[in-house]
């Protein structure tokens, strides 16, 4: 799972498997999971009415 910082857009993948609370680059707490292409496709197939 990759994460992206909403502050500086730094993308990273923690090796420890833990969910990062802060960005390792700017130390911001605006870290969120980065949606992968397969996640987006999966979401579309699960919610066909949202298209
Ligand atoms: Zn950052």
mmCIF file of the protein (N, C-alpha, C, O) and its ligand, coordinates in Angstrom:
data_MODEL
# 
_entry.id   MODEL 
# 
loop_
_entity.id 
_entity.type 
_entity.pdbx_number_of_molecules 
1 polymer     1 
2 non-polymer 1 
# 
_entity_poly.entity_id                      1 
_entity_poly.type                           'polypeptide(L)' 
_entity_poly.nstd_linkage                   no 
_entity_poly.nstd_monomer                   no 
_entity_poly.pdbx_seq_one_letter_code       
;(UNK)(UNK)(UNK)(UNK)(UNK)(UNK)(UNK)(UNK)(UNK)(UNK)(UNK)(UNK)(UNK)(UNK)(UNK)(UNK)
(UNK)(UNK)(UNK)(UNK)(UNK)(UNK)(UNK)(UNK)(UNK)(UNK)(UNK)(UNK)(UNK)(UNK)(UNK)(UNK)
(UNK)(UNK)(UNK)(UNK)(UNK)(UNK)(UNK)(UNK)(UNK)(UNK)(UNK)(UNK)(UNK)(UNK)(UNK)(UNK)
(UNK)(UNK)(UNK)
;
_entity_poly.pdbx_seq_one_letter_code_can   XXXXXXXXXXXXXXXXXXXXXXXXXXXXXXXXXXXXXXXXXXXXXXXXXXX 
_entity_poly.pdbx_strand_id                 A 
# 
loop_
_entity_poly_seq.entity_id 
_entity_poly_seq.num 
_entity_poly_seq.mon_id 
_entity_poly_seq.hetero 
1 1  UNK n 
1 2  UNK n 
1 3  UNK n 
1 4  UNK n 
1 5  UNK n 
1 6  UNK n 
1 7  UNK n 
1 8  UNK n 
1 9  UNK n 
1 10 UNK n 
1 11 UNK n 
1 12 UNK n 
1 13 UNK n 
1 14 UNK n 
1 15 UNK n 
1 16 UNK n 
1 17 UNK n 
1 18 UNK n 
1 19 UNK n 
1 20 UNK n 
1 21 UNK n 
1 22 UNK n 
1 23 UNK n 
1 24 UNK n 
1 25 UNK n 
1 26 UNK n 
1 27 UNK n 
1 28 UNK n 
1 29 UNK n 
1 30 UNK n 
1 31 UNK n 
1 32 UNK n 
1 33 UNK n 
1 34 UNK n 
1 35 UNK n 
1 36 UNK n 
1 37 UNK n 
1 38 UNK n 
1 39 UNK n 
1 40 UNK n 
1 41 UNK n 
1 42 UNK n 
1 43 UNK n 
1 44 UNK n 
1 45 UNK n 
1 46 UNK n 
1 47 UNK n 
1 48 UNK n 
1 49 UNK n 
1 50 UNK n 
1 51 UNK n 
# 
loop_
_struct_asym.id 
_struct_asym.entity_id 
A 1 
B 2 
# 
loop_
_chem_comp.id 
_chem_comp.type 
_chem_comp.mon_nstd_flag 
UNK 'L-peptide linking' . 
ZN  non-polymer         . 
# 
_pdbx_entity_nonpoly.entity_id   2 
_pdbx_entity_nonpoly.name        ? 
_pdbx_entity_nonpoly.comp_id     ZN 
# 
_pdbx_nonpoly_scheme.asym_id         B 
_pdbx_nonpoly_scheme.entity_id       2 
_pdbx_nonpoly_scheme.mon_id          ZN 
_pdbx_nonpoly_scheme.ndb_seq_num     1 
_pdbx_nonpoly_scheme.pdb_seq_num     101 
_pdbx_nonpoly_scheme.auth_seq_num    101 
_pdbx_nonpoly_scheme.pdb_mon_id      ZN 
_pdbx_nonpoly_scheme.auth_mon_id     ZN 
_pdbx_nonpoly_scheme.pdb_strand_id   A 
_pdbx_nonpoly_scheme.pdb_ins_code    . 
# 
loop_
_atom_site.group_PDB 
_atom_site.id 
_atom_site.type_symbol 
_atom_site.label_atom_id 
_atom_site.label_alt_id 
_atom_site.label_comp_id 
_atom_site.label_asym_id 
_atom_site.label_entity_id 
_atom_site.label_seq_id 
_atom_site.pdbx_PDB_ins_code 
_atom_site.Cartn_x 
_atom_site.Cartn_y 
_atom_site.Cartn_z 
_atom_site.occupancy 
_atom_site.B_iso_or_equiv 
_atom_site.pdbx_formal_charge 
_atom_site.auth_seq_id 
_atom_site.auth_comp_id 
_atom_site.auth_asym_id 
_atom_site.auth_atom_id 
_atom_site.pdbx_PDB_model_num 
ATOM   1   N  N  . UNK A 1 1  ? 0.846   -1.203 0.000   1.00 0.00 ? 1   UNK A N  1 
ATOM   2   C  CA . UNK A 1 1  ? 0.000   0.000  0.000   1.00 0.00 ? 1   UNK A CA 1 
ATOM   3   C  C  . UNK A 1 1  ? 0.873   1.241  0.000   1.00 0.00 ? 1   UNK A C  1 
ATOM   4   O  O  . UNK A 1 1  ? 1.788   1.365  0.813   1.00 0.00 ? 1   UNK A O  1 
ATOM   5   N  N  . UNK A 1 2  ? 0.588   2.156  -0.912  1.00 0.00 ? 2   UNK A N  1 
ATOM   6   C  CA . UNK A 1 2  ? 1.335   3.397  -0.952  1.00 0.00 ? 2   UNK A CA 1 
ATOM   7   C  C  . UNK A 1 2  ? 0.514   4.513  -0.333  1.00 0.00 ? 2   UNK A C  1 
ATOM   8   O  O  . UNK A 1 2  ? -0.717  4.495  -0.326  1.00 0.00 ? 2   UNK A O  1 
ATOM   9   N  N  . UNK A 1 3  ? 1.231   5.461  0.174   1.00 0.00 ? 3   UNK A N  1 
ATOM   10  C  CA . UNK A 1 3  ? 0.586   6.616  0.788   1.00 0.00 ? 3   UNK A CA 1 
ATOM   11  C  C  . UNK A 1 3  ? 1.071   7.882  0.111   1.00 0.00 ? 3   UNK A C  1 
ATOM   12  O  O  . UNK A 1 3  ? 2.162   7.931  -0.458  1.00 0.00 ? 3   UNK A O  1 
ATOM   13  N  N  . UNK A 1 4  ? 0.233   8.906  0.188   1.00 0.00 ? 4   UNK A N  1 
ATOM   14  C  CA . UNK A 1 4  ? 0.626   10.182 -0.416  1.00 0.00 ? 4   UNK A CA 1 
ATOM   15  C  C  . UNK A 1 4  ? 0.347   11.301 0.572   1.00 0.00 ? 4   UNK A C  1 
ATOM   16  O  O  . UNK A 1 4  ? -0.675  11.310 1.258   1.00 0.00 ? 4   UNK A O  1 
ATOM   17  N  N  . UNK A 1 5  ? 1.264   12.230 0.628   1.00 0.00 ? 5   UNK A N  1 
ATOM   18  C  CA . UNK A 1 5  ? 1.097   13.369 1.518   1.00 0.00 ? 5   UNK A CA 1 
ATOM   19  C  C  . UNK A 1 5  ? 0.259   14.436 0.821   1.00 0.00 ? 5   UNK A C  1 
ATOM   20  O  O  . UNK A 1 5  ? 0.585   14.856 -0.290  1.00 0.00 ? 5   UNK A O  1 
ATOM   21  N  N  . UNK A 1 6  ? -0.805  14.868 1.462   1.00 0.00 ? 6   UNK A N  1 
ATOM   22  C  CA . UNK A 1 6  ? -1.675  15.881 0.880   1.00 0.00 ? 6   UNK A CA 1 
ATOM   23  C  C  . UNK A 1 6  ? -1.055  17.262 0.915   1.00 0.00 ? 6   UNK A C  1 
ATOM   24  O  O  . UNK A 1 6  ? -1.546  18.185 0.265   1.00 0.00 ? 6   UNK A O  1 
ATOM   25  N  N  . UNK A 1 7  ? 0.007   17.407 1.662   1.00 0.00 ? 7   UNK A N  1 
ATOM   26  C  CA . UNK A 1 7  ? 0.648   18.707 1.793   1.00 0.00 ? 7   UNK A CA 1 
ATOM   27  C  C  . UNK A 1 7  ? 1.703   18.929 0.704   1.00 0.00 ? 7   UNK A C  1 
ATOM   28  O  O  . UNK A 1 7  ? 1.674   19.934 -0.006  1.00 0.00 ? 7   UNK A O  1 
ATOM   29  N  N  . UNK A 1 8  ? 2.636   17.973 0.584   1.00 0.00 ? 8   UNK A N  1 
ATOM   30  C  CA . UNK A 1 8  ? 3.741   18.152 -0.358  1.00 0.00 ? 8   UNK A CA 1 
ATOM   31  C  C  . UNK A 1 8  ? 3.685   17.171 -1.524  1.00 0.00 ? 8   UNK A C  1 
ATOM   32  O  O  . UNK A 1 8  ? 4.542   17.196 -2.407  1.00 0.00 ? 8   UNK A O  1 
ATOM   33  N  N  . UNK A 1 9  ? 2.658   16.293 -1.521  1.00 0.00 ? 9   UNK A N  1 
ATOM   34  C  CA . UNK A 1 9  ? 2.452   15.300 -2.585  1.00 0.00 ? 9   UNK A CA 1 
ATOM   35  C  C  . UNK A 1 9  ? 3.553   14.251 -2.638  1.00 0.00 ? 9   UNK A C  1 
ATOM   36  O  O  . UNK A 1 9  ? 3.724   13.573 -3.651  1.00 0.00 ? 9   UNK A O  1 
ATOM   37  N  N  . UNK A 1 10 ? 4.286   14.121 -1.564  1.00 0.00 ? 10  UNK A N  1 
ATOM   38  C  CA . UNK A 1 10 ? 5.324   13.107 -1.502  1.00 0.00 ? 10  UNK A CA 1 
ATOM   39  C  C  . UNK A 1 10 ? 4.690   11.728 -1.376  1.00 0.00 ? 10  UNK A C  1 
ATOM   40  O  O  . UNK A 1 10 ? 3.834   11.513 -0.518  1.00 0.00 ? 10  UNK A O  1 
ATOM   41  N  N  . UNK A 1 11 ? 5.105   10.793 -2.226  1.00 0.00 ? 11  UNK A N  1 
ATOM   42  C  CA . UNK A 1 11 ? 4.541   9.451  -2.206  1.00 0.00 ? 11  UNK A CA 1 
ATOM   43  C  C  . UNK A 1 11 ? 5.561   8.494  -1.609  1.00 0.00 ? 11  UNK A C  1 
ATOM   44  O  O  . UNK A 1 11 ? 6.754   8.569  -1.905  1.00 0.00 ? 11  UNK A O  1 
ATOM   45  N  N  . UNK A 1 12 ? 5.077   7.598  -0.769  1.00 0.00 ? 12  UNK A N  1 
ATOM   46  C  CA . UNK A 1 12 ? 5.999   6.672  -0.113  1.00 0.00 ? 12  UNK A CA 1 
ATOM   47  C  C  . UNK A 1 12 ? 5.262   5.401  0.265   1.00 0.00 ? 12  UNK A C  1 
ATOM   48  O  O  . UNK A 1 12 ? 4.035   5.358  0.349   1.00 0.00 ? 12  UNK A O  1 
ATOM   49  N  N  . UNK A 1 13 ? 6.055   4.376  0.486   1.00 0.00 ? 13  UNK A N  1 
ATOM   50  C  CA . UNK A 1 13 ? 5.500   3.088  0.880   1.00 0.00 ? 13  UNK A CA 1 
ATOM   51  C  C  . UNK A 1 13 ? 6.246   2.605  2.119   1.00 0.00 ? 13  UNK A C  1 
ATOM   52  O  O  . UNK A 1 13 ? 7.418   2.241  2.030   1.00 0.00 ? 13  UNK A O  1 
ATOM   53  N  N  . UNK A 1 14 ? 5.580   2.597  3.268   1.00 0.00 ? 14  UNK A N  1 
ATOM   54  C  CA . UNK A 1 14 ? 6.274   2.197  4.498   1.00 0.00 ? 14  UNK A CA 1 
ATOM   55  C  C  . UNK A 1 14 ? 6.649   0.720  4.457   1.00 0.00 ? 14  UNK A C  1 
ATOM   56  O  O  . UNK A 1 14 ? 5.829   -0.129 4.106   1.00 0.00 ? 14  UNK A O  1 
ATOM   57  N  N  . UNK A 1 15 ? 7.878   0.426  4.815   1.00 0.00 ? 15  UNK A N  1 
ATOM   58  C  CA . UNK A 1 15 ? 8.352   -0.962 4.782   1.00 0.00 ? 15  UNK A CA 1 
ATOM   59  C  C  . UNK A 1 15 ? 7.877   -1.753 5.992   1.00 0.00 ? 15  UNK A C  1 
ATOM   60  O  O  . UNK A 1 15 ? 7.880   -2.984 5.981   1.00 0.00 ? 15  UNK A O  1 
ATOM   61  N  N  . UNK A 1 16 ? 7.472   -1.045 7.023   1.00 0.00 ? 16  UNK A N  1 
ATOM   62  C  CA . UNK A 1 16 ? 7.112   -1.721 8.265   1.00 0.00 ? 16  UNK A CA 1 
ATOM   63  C  C  . UNK A 1 16 ? 5.694   -2.263 8.250   1.00 0.00 ? 16  UNK A C  1 
ATOM   64  O  O  . UNK A 1 16 ? 5.330   -3.060 9.115   1.00 0.00 ? 16  UNK A O  1 
ATOM   65  N  N  . UNK A 1 17 ? 4.876   -1.841 7.270   1.00 0.00 ? 17  UNK A N  1 
ATOM   66  C  CA . UNK A 1 17 ? 3.499   -2.265 7.213   1.00 0.00 ? 17  UNK A CA 1 
ATOM   67  C  C  . UNK A 1 17 ? 2.588   -1.458 8.112   1.00 0.00 ? 17  UNK A C  1 
ATOM   68  O  O  . UNK A 1 17 ? 1.376   -1.667 8.147   1.00 0.00 ? 17  UNK A O  1 
ATOM   69  N  N  . UNK A 1 18 ? 3.187   -0.538 8.835   1.00 0.00 ? 18  UNK A N  1 
ATOM   70  C  CA . UNK A 1 18 ? 2.374   0.321  9.701   1.00 0.00 ? 18  UNK A CA 1 
ATOM   71  C  C  . UNK A 1 18 ? 1.798   1.485  8.893   1.00 0.00 ? 18  UNK A C  1 
ATOM   72  O  O  . UNK A 1 18 ? 2.383   1.931  7.906   1.00 0.00 ? 18  UNK A O  1 
ATOM   73  N  N  . UNK A 1 19 ? 0.659   1.953  9.332   1.00 0.00 ? 19  UNK A N  1 
ATOM   74  C  CA . UNK A 1 19 ? 0.059   3.123  8.693   1.00 0.00 ? 19  UNK A CA 1 
ATOM   75  C  C  . UNK A 1 19 ? 0.799   4.363  9.181   1.00 0.00 ? 19  UNK A C  1 
ATOM   76  O  O  . UNK A 1 19 ? 0.825   4.652  10.377  1.00 0.00 ? 19  UNK A O  1 
ATOM   77  N  N  . UNK A 1 20 ? 1.395   5.085  8.252   1.00 0.00 ? 20  UNK A N  1 
ATOM   78  C  CA . UNK A 1 20 ? 2.143   6.273  8.659   1.00 0.00 ? 20  UNK A CA 1 
ATOM   79  C  C  . UNK A 1 20 ? 1.212   7.396  9.105   1.00 0.00 ? 20  UNK A C  1 
ATOM   80  O  O  . UNK A 1 20 ? 0.190   7.654  8.469   1.00 0.00 ? 20  UNK A O  1 
ATOM   81  N  N  . UNK A 1 21 ? 1.563   8.045  10.175  1.00 0.00 ? 21  UNK A N  1 
ATOM   82  C  CA . UNK A 1 21 ? 0.741   9.159  10.675  1.00 0.00 ? 21  UNK A CA 1 
ATOM   83  C  C  . UNK A 1 21 ? 1.233   10.490 10.153  1.00 0.00 ? 21  UNK A C  1 
ATOM   84  O  O  . UNK A 1 21 ? 0.476   11.455 10.047  1.00 0.00 ? 21  UNK A O  1 
ATOM   85  N  N  . UNK A 1 22 ? 2.504   10.527 9.831   1.00 0.00 ? 22  UNK A N  1 
ATOM   86  C  CA . UNK A 1 22 ? 3.069   11.777 9.336   1.00 0.00 ? 22  UNK A CA 1 
ATOM   87  C  C  . UNK A 1 22 ? 3.905   11.528 8.088   1.00 0.00 ? 22  UNK A C  1 
ATOM   88  O  O  . UNK A 1 22 ? 4.427   10.433 7.877   1.00 0.00 ? 22  UNK A O  1 
ATOM   89  N  N  . UNK A 1 23 ? 4.020   12.547 7.282   1.00 0.00 ? 23  UNK A N  1 
ATOM   90  C  CA . UNK A 1 23 ? 4.827   12.476 6.079   1.00 0.00 ? 23  UNK A CA 1 
ATOM   91  C  C  . UNK A 1 23 ? 6.313   12.483 6.461   1.00 0.00 ? 23  UNK A C  1 
ATOM   92  O  O  . UNK A 1 23 ? 6.750   13.335 7.236   1.00 0.00 ? 23  UNK A O  1 
ATOM   93  N  N  . UNK A 1 24 ? 7.089   11.533 5.917   1.00 0.00 ? 24  UNK A N  1 
ATOM   94  C  CA . UNK A 1 24 ? 8.525   11.499 6.248   1.00 0.00 ? 24  UNK A CA 1 
ATOM   95  C  C  . UNK A 1 24 ? 9.292   12.651 5.626   1.00 0.00 ? 24  UNK A C  1 
ATOM   96  O  O  . UNK A 1 24 ? 10.432  12.917 6.005   1.00 0.00 ? 24  UNK A O  1 
ATOM   97  N  N  . UNK A 1 25 ? 8.679   13.332 4.681   1.00 0.00 ? 25  UNK A N  1 
ATOM   98  C  CA . UNK A 1 25 ? 9.368   14.418 3.994   1.00 0.00 ? 25  UNK A CA 1 
ATOM   99  C  C  . UNK A 1 25 ? 9.137   15.761 4.680   1.00 0.00 ? 25  UNK A C  1 
ATOM   100 O  O  . UNK A 1 25 ? 10.085  16.490 4.970   1.00 0.00 ? 25  UNK A O  1 
ATOM   101 N  N  . UNK A 1 26 ? 7.850   16.086 4.941   1.00 0.00 ? 26  UNK A N  1 
ATOM   102 C  CA . UNK A 1 26 ? 7.538   17.410 5.497   1.00 0.00 ? 26  UNK A CA 1 
ATOM   103 C  C  . UNK A 1 26 ? 6.916   17.315 6.888   1.00 0.00 ? 26  UNK A C  1 
ATOM   104 O  O  . UNK A 1 26 ? 6.639   18.334 7.520   1.00 0.00 ? 26  UNK A O  1 
ATOM   105 N  N  . UNK A 1 27 ? 6.699   16.084 7.363   1.00 0.00 ? 27  UNK A N  1 
ATOM   106 C  CA . UNK A 1 27 ? 6.174   15.859 8.708   1.00 0.00 ? 27  UNK A CA 1 
ATOM   107 C  C  . UNK A 1 27 ? 4.722   16.320 8.871   1.00 0.00 ? 27  UNK A C  1 
ATOM   108 O  O  . UNK A 1 27 ? 4.246   16.498 9.992   1.00 0.00 ? 27  UNK A O  1 
ATOM   109 N  N  . UNK A 1 28 ? 4.031   16.510 7.762   1.00 0.00 ? 28  UNK A N  1 
ATOM   110 C  CA . UNK A 1 28 ? 2.622   16.875 7.828   1.00 0.00 ? 28  UNK A CA 1 
ATOM   111 C  C  . UNK A 1 28 ? 1.789   15.641 8.184   1.00 0.00 ? 28  UNK A C  1 
ATOM   112 O  O  . UNK A 1 28 ? 2.187   14.511 7.902   1.00 0.00 ? 28  UNK A O  1 
ATOM   113 N  N  . UNK A 1 29 ? 0.644   15.869 8.799   1.00 0.00 ? 29  UNK A N  1 
ATOM   114 C  CA . UNK A 1 29 ? -0.243  14.749 9.147   1.00 0.00 ? 29  UNK A CA 1 
ATOM   115 C  C  . UNK A 1 29 ? -1.294  14.501 8.065   1.00 0.00 ? 29  UNK A C  1 
ATOM   116 O  O  . UNK A 1 29 ? -2.183  13.668 8.237   1.00 0.00 ? 29  UNK A O  1 
ATOM   117 N  N  . UNK A 1 30 ? -1.190  15.222 6.958   1.00 0.00 ? 30  UNK A N  1 
ATOM   118 C  CA . UNK A 1 30 ? -2.172  15.082 5.878   1.00 0.00 ? 30  UNK A CA 1 
ATOM   119 C  C  . UNK A 1 30 ? -1.831  13.915 4.964   1.00 0.00 ? 30  UNK A C  1 
ATOM   120 O  O  . UNK A 1 30 ? -1.813  14.058 3.741   1.00 0.00 ? 30  UNK A O  1 
ATOM   121 N  N  . UNK A 1 31 ? -1.559  12.755 5.565   1.00 0.00 ? 31  UNK A N  1 
ATOM   122 C  CA . UNK A 1 31 ? -1.179  11.575 4.804   1.00 0.00 ? 31  UNK A CA 1 
ATOM   123 C  C  . UNK A 1 31 ? -2.406  10.715 4.544   1.00 0.00 ? 31  UNK A C  1 
ATOM   124 O  O  . UNK A 1 31 ? -3.185  10.444 5.458   1.00 0.00 ? 31  UNK A O  1 
ATOM   125 N  N  . UNK A 1 32 ? -2.578  10.288 3.304   1.00 0.00 ? 32  UNK A N  1 
ATOM   126 C  CA . UNK A 1 32 ? -3.697  9.418  2.981   1.00 0.00 ? 32  UNK A CA 1 
ATOM   127 C  C  . UNK A 1 32 ? -3.241  8.305  2.048   1.00 0.00 ? 32  UNK A C  1 
ATOM   128 O  O  . UNK A 1 32 ? -2.190  8.406  1.415   1.00 0.00 ? 32  UNK A O  1 
ATOM   129 N  N  . UNK A 1 33 ? -4.035  7.248  1.967   1.00 0.00 ? 33  UNK A N  1 
ATOM   130 C  CA . UNK A 1 33 ? -3.721  6.158  1.050   1.00 0.00 ? 33  UNK A CA 1 
ATOM   131 C  C  . UNK A 1 33 ? -3.831  6.660  -0.380  1.00 0.00 ? 33  UNK A C  1 
ATOM   132 O  O  . UNK A 1 33 ? -4.732  7.421  -0.734  1.00 0.00 ? 33  UNK A O  1 
ATOM   133 N  N  . UNK A 1 34 ? -2.883  6.206  -1.184  1.00 0.00 ? 34  UNK A N  1 
ATOM   134 C  CA . UNK A 1 34 ? -2.970  6.558  -2.586  1.00 0.00 ? 34  UNK A CA 1 
ATOM   135 C  C  . UNK A 1 34 ? -3.775  5.485  -3.312  1.00 0.00 ? 34  UNK A C  1 
ATOM   136 O  O  . UNK A 1 34 ? -3.440  4.302  -3.251  1.00 0.00 ? 34  UNK A O  1 
ATOM   137 N  N  . UNK A 1 35 ? -4.827  5.897  -3.992  1.00 0.00 ? 35  UNK A N  1 
ATOM   138 C  CA . UNK A 1 35 ? -5.662  4.950  -4.723  1.00 0.00 ? 35  UNK A CA 1 
ATOM   139 C  C  . UNK A 1 35 ? -4.911  4.432  -5.938  1.00 0.00 ? 35  UNK A C  1 
ATOM   140 O  O  . UNK A 1 35 ? -4.368  5.210  -6.723  1.00 0.00 ? 35  UNK A O  1 
ATOM   141 N  N  . UNK A 1 36 ? -4.883  3.127  -6.088  1.00 0.00 ? 36  UNK A N  1 
ATOM   142 C  CA . UNK A 1 36 ? -4.241  2.549  -7.253  1.00 0.00 ? 36  UNK A CA 1 
ATOM   143 C  C  . UNK A 1 36 ? -5.273  2.417  -8.369  1.00 0.00 ? 36  UNK A C  1 
ATOM   144 O  O  . UNK A 1 36 ? -6.474  2.557  -8.139  1.00 0.00 ? 36  UNK A O  1 
ATOM   145 N  N  . UNK A 1 37 ? -4.796  2.149  -9.560  1.00 0.00 ? 37  UNK A N  1 
ATOM   146 C  CA . UNK A 1 37 ? -5.709  1.996  -10.694 1.00 0.00 ? 37  UNK A CA 1 
ATOM   147 C  C  . UNK A 1 37 ? -6.680  0.849  -10.462 1.00 0.00 ? 37  UNK A C  1 
ATOM   148 O  O  . UNK A 1 37 ? -7.860  0.959  -10.796 1.00 0.00 ? 37  UNK A O  1 
ATOM   149 N  N  . UNK A 1 38 ? -6.201  -0.242 -9.896  1.00 0.00 ? 38  UNK A N  1 
ATOM   150 C  CA . UNK A 1 38 ? -7.076  -1.387 -9.667  1.00 0.00 ? 38  UNK A CA 1 
ATOM   151 C  C  . UNK A 1 38 ? -8.123  -1.063 -8.600  1.00 0.00 ? 38  UNK A C  1 
ATOM   152 O  O  . UNK A 1 38 ? -9.248  -1.557 -8.666  1.00 0.00 ? 38  UNK A O  1 
ATOM   153 N  N  . UNK A 1 39 ? -7.760  -0.242 -7.626  1.00 0.00 ? 39  UNK A N  1 
ATOM   154 C  CA . UNK A 1 39 ? -8.734  0.181  -6.614  1.00 0.00 ? 39  UNK A CA 1 
ATOM   155 C  C  . UNK A 1 39 ? -9.865  0.970  -7.261  1.00 0.00 ? 39  UNK A C  1 
ATOM   156 O  O  . UNK A 1 39 ? -11.036 0.793  -6.922  1.00 0.00 ? 39  UNK A O  1 
ATOM   157 N  N  . UNK A 1 40 ? -9.502  1.839  -8.191  1.00 0.00 ? 40  UNK A N  1 
ATOM   158 C  CA . UNK A 1 40 ? -10.498 2.681  -8.857  1.00 0.00 ? 40  UNK A CA 1 
ATOM   159 C  C  . UNK A 1 40 ? -11.422 1.824  -9.721  1.00 0.00 ? 40  UNK A C  1 
ATOM   160 O  O  . UNK A 1 40 ? -12.639 2.007  -9.712  1.00 0.00 ? 40  UNK A O  1 
ATOM   161 N  N  . UNK A 1 41 ? -10.832 0.886  -10.467 1.00 0.00 ? 41  UNK A N  1 
ATOM   162 C  CA . UNK A 1 41 ? -11.640 -0.003 -11.306 1.00 0.00 ? 41  UNK A CA 1 
ATOM   163 C  C  . UNK A 1 41 ? -12.566 -0.859 -10.453 1.00 0.00 ? 41  UNK A C  1 
ATOM   164 O  O  . UNK A 1 41 ? -13.727 -1.075 -10.800 1.00 0.00 ? 41  UNK A O  1 
ATOM   165 N  N  . UNK A 1 42 ? -12.039 -1.341 -9.336  1.00 0.00 ? 42  UNK A N  1 
ATOM   166 C  CA . UNK A 1 42 ? -12.824 -2.168 -8.435  1.00 0.00 ? 42  UNK A CA 1 
ATOM   167 C  C  . UNK A 1 42 ? -14.010 -1.370 -7.891  1.00 0.00 ? 42  UNK A C  1 
ATOM   168 O  O  . UNK A 1 42 ? -15.116 -1.893 -7.756  1.00 0.00 ? 42  UNK A O  1 
ATOM   169 N  N  . UNK A 1 43 ? -13.764 -0.123 -7.589  1.00 0.00 ? 43  UNK A N  1 
ATOM   170 C  CA . UNK A 1 43 ? -14.812 0.739  -7.060  1.00 0.00 ? 43  UNK A CA 1 
ATOM   171 C  C  . UNK A 1 43 ? -15.898 0.972  -8.111  1.00 0.00 ? 43  UNK A C  1 
ATOM   172 O  O  . UNK A 1 43 ? -17.088 0.982  -7.794  1.00 0.00 ? 43  UNK A O  1 
ATOM   173 N  N  . UNK A 1 44 ? -15.484 1.155  -9.348  1.00 0.00 ? 44  UNK A N  1 
ATOM   174 C  CA . UNK A 1 44 ? -16.451 1.371  -10.422 1.00 0.00 ? 44  UNK A CA 1 
ATOM   175 C  C  . UNK A 1 44 ? -17.328 0.137  -10.630 1.00 0.00 ? 44  UNK A C  1 
ATOM   176 O  O  . UNK A 1 44 ? -18.537 0.252  -10.835 1.00 0.00 ? 44  UNK A O  1 
ATOM   177 N  N  . UNK A 1 45 ? -16.707 -1.049 -10.576 1.00 0.00 ? 45  UNK A N  1 
ATOM   178 C  CA . UNK A 1 45 ? -17.472 -2.266 -10.819 1.00 0.00 ? 45  UNK A CA 1 
ATOM   179 C  C  . UNK A 1 45 ? -18.430 -2.547 -9.670  1.00 0.00 ? 45  UNK A C  1 
ATOM   180 O  O  . UNK A 1 45 ? -19.461 -3.193 -9.857  1.00 0.00 ? 45  UNK A O  1 
ATOM   181 N  N  . UNK A 1 46 ? -18.086 -2.058 -8.476  1.00 0.00 ? 46  UNK A N  1 
ATOM   182 C  CA . UNK A 1 46 ? -18.960 -2.259 -7.331  1.00 0.00 ? 46  UNK A CA 1 
ATOM   183 C  C  . UNK A 1 46 ? -20.104 -1.248 -7.306  1.00 0.00 ? 46  UNK A C  1 
ATOM   184 O  O  . UNK A 1 46 ? -21.158 -1.510 -6.726  1.00 0.00 ? 46  UNK A O  1 
ATOM   185 N  N  . UNK A 1 47 ? -19.897 -0.107 -7.927  1.00 0.00 ? 47  UNK A N  1 
ATOM   186 C  CA . UNK A 1 47 ? -20.917 0.947  -7.905  1.00 0.00 ? 47  UNK A CA 1 
ATOM   187 C  C  . UNK A 1 47 ? -21.255 1.389  -9.330  1.00 0.00 ? 47  UNK A C  1 
ATOM   188 O  O  . UNK A 1 47 ? -20.917 2.502  -9.731  1.00 0.00 ? 47  UNK A O  1 
ATOM   189 N  N  . UNK A 1 48 ? -21.914 0.531  -10.086 1.00 0.00 ? 48  UNK A N  1 
ATOM   190 C  CA . UNK A 1 48 ? -22.172 0.849  -11.498 1.00 0.00 ? 48  UNK A CA 1 
ATOM   191 C  C  . UNK A 1 48 ? -23.081 2.065  -11.673 1.00 0.00 ? 48  UNK A C  1 
ATOM   192 O  O  . UNK A 1 48 ? -23.049 2.715  -12.718 1.00 0.00 ? 48  UNK A O  1 
ATOM   193 N  N  . UNK A 1 49 ? -23.882 2.373  -10.667 1.00 0.00 ? 49  UNK A N  1 
ATOM   194 C  CA . UNK A 1 49 ? -24.812 3.498  -10.803 1.00 0.00 ? 49  UNK A CA 1 
ATOM   195 C  C  . UNK A 1 49 ? -24.130 4.856  -10.624 1.00 0.00 ? 49  UNK A C  1 
ATOM   196 O  O  . UNK A 1 49 ? -24.713 5.896  -10.930 1.00 0.00 ? 49  UNK A O  1 
ATOM   197 N  N  . UNK A 1 50 ? -22.885 4.837  -10.125 1.00 0.00 ? 50  UNK A N  1 
ATOM   198 C  CA . UNK A 1 50 ? -22.202 6.102  -9.851  1.00 0.00 ? 50  UNK A CA 1 
ATOM   199 C  C  . UNK A 1 50 ? -21.543 6.680  -11.109 1.00 0.00 ? 50  UNK A C  1 
ATOM   200 O  O  . UNK A 1 50 ? -20.984 7.775  -11.053 1.00 0.00 ? 50  UNK A O  1 
ATOM   201 N  N  . UNK A 1 51 ? -21.596 5.975  -12.227 1.00 0.00 ? 51  UNK A N  1 
ATOM   202 C  CA . UNK A 1 51 ? -20.956 6.459  -13.439 1.00 0.00 ? 51  UNK A CA 1 
ATOM   203 C  C  . UNK A 1 51 ? -21.719 7.604  -14.056 1.00 0.00 ? 51  UNK A C  1 
ATOM   204 O  O  . UNK A 1 51 ? -21.312 8.131  -15.091 1.00 0.00 ? 51  UNK A O  1 
HETATM 205 ZN ZN . ZN  B 2 .  ? 4.648   15.848 3.015   1.00 0.00 ? 101 ZN  A ZN 1 
# 
